[in-house]
Amino acid sequence: MSPPSASAPDPQPGLPVGVESTLDFRGSRRLVGWEEWFWYLVAAVSYILLGIWHKWLLNWFVGPAWLVAFVVVGPWLTDRIGLTSRRGDR
């Protein structure tokens, strides 16, 4: 057997094989594929709909903050509540 390649990253301890590719450098789950599109779409639609009635939301500071909040907090919250199934649960 040959020694492990220096270019291949060591898998994170305690995680099943293949799960480490879906985690970022902090160990948080990454959004991939349809899930990423879903959160961006929900953020855009909710911002547009609320902006129709609340004009103060339509500015250059609230818009990006709204997007970041939905894409970061939304998946985290659904994971904590248990609405999504995670393959890497410990």
CORKA-V219001 format. One record per residue. N is the residue number from 1. D_FIRST is the distance of its C-alpha to the first C-alpha in Angstrom with 1 decimal. Layout:
[[N;D_FIRST] [N;D_FIRST]]
This chain:
[[1;0.0] [2;3.7] [3;6.6] [4;9.1] [5;11.7] [6;14.9] [7;17.0] [8;16.0] [9;18.3] [10;17.5] [11;19.1] [12;22.3] [13;22.4] [14;24.3] [15;24.1] [16;22.8] [17;20.0] [18;21.9] [19;24.9] [20;24.0] [21;24.8] [22;28.4] [23;29.1] [24;30.5] [25;29.8] [26;32.2] [27;30.6] [28;33.5] [29;33.2] [30;33.5] [31;36.0] [32;34.6] [33;36.4] [34;39.6] [35;39.7] [36;40.0] [37;42.8] [38;44.5] [39;44.9] [40;46.1] [41;48.6] [42;49.9] [43;50.3] [44;52.2] [45;54.4] [46;55.3] [47;56.1] [48;58.4] [49;60.1] [50;60.9] [51;61.9] [52;64.6] [53;66.4] [54;65.4] [55;65.8] [56;64.7] [57;61.1] [58;61.2] [59;60.4] [60;57.6] [61;56.4] [62;56.5] [63;54.8] [64;51.5] [65;51.6] [66;52.2] [67;49.2] [68;46.8] [69;48.2] [70;47.7] [71;44.2] [72;43.0] [73;45.2] [74;45.5] [75;41.9] [76;41.6] [77;44.8] [78;43.8] [79;40.5] [80;42.5] [81;45.2] [82;42.6] [83;43.7] [84;40.2] [85;37.2] [86;34.1] [87;30.6] [88;29.4] [89;32.1] [90;31.1]]
